[in-house]
């Protein structure tokens, strides 16, 4: 958006926060509640997608995903939730 944060700075801020969340998880489960832009940055980084590829994944209102990030294993997407339709 006009006068908005530069995309590369946004991505770095998201990835820094994501890394901090993983550090605090200490091998357990972590729930992160955020918006679709942040979700796409995380998916892009973890799964090795280009930004344009990640943008082709529909993340609707209340959408979610679950990743497996086990040490020593390749990260993979466990689930992608299509979300819930909004009441009209």
N, C-alpha and C positions, 0 to 999 in steps of 0.2 A: 504494500500500500504506500501511497505517497507519504514521505516523511517517516516511514516505518523503519524498523530495525533491518539492517542489511542481512540478507539470507545467510551468508557464511557466519555472521556473528550469532544469529539465531540458532543455527545448527550447532555451533560450538557450545553455546550456553545450554542447549538441550542435552548434548552428549556429556558435558561436565556434570550436570545434575543427575543424569542416568547413571554414570559411573559412581557417583557418590551414593546413590540409592543401592546399587549393587554391593558396594563396600559395607554399608550398614546392614545389609541382609545377612551377611556372614553365612552364606550357603543355604539359607532358608528361602521361603517364598516371599515375594514382594508384590504389593498391589500399588500401581501408580494410576491415579485418576487425572486425566488431562484431555486436551482437545486433539482433533485429527491431525493437525500440522505436526505436533510433537510426536504423535504415533508414527507418522510417515518418516520422520527423521530417524527415529529409533529403528523401525523396520529396515530402512535403507542401510543404516550402519551395521546392524547385527546380521542381516541376511545378505549383505554385499550387493544390494540393489542400487541402481542409479536413481536419482531423484525422480526422473520422469517415469521409471518403472513403478516406483512406490506410489506415485500419484495415480496410477491406473488401478490401484486397489481401492474399492469403494469402502469408506468408513462412515457409515451413517450415524445419525444421532443415537447415542447410547451404544455404539459399536465398541467392540473390544477384541483383543487378541491375547494369546498366551504363548510365551516363548519358553523353550528349554535352553538354559544357559549353563550346562554342567561343565565344570572344569575338565579340560582335556578332551572334550567332545565338540563337534561342530554344532553351532547354534542352529536350532530349527523351530519352525512355527508349529505349535501344537494345535492351536485352534484359532479361528477367525469368526467372531460372532457378528451376525448381520444387524444386531441392534433391534430396537423396538420402534414401530411406526409411531409417529406423534398423532395424538388425537386432533381431529380437525375442528 
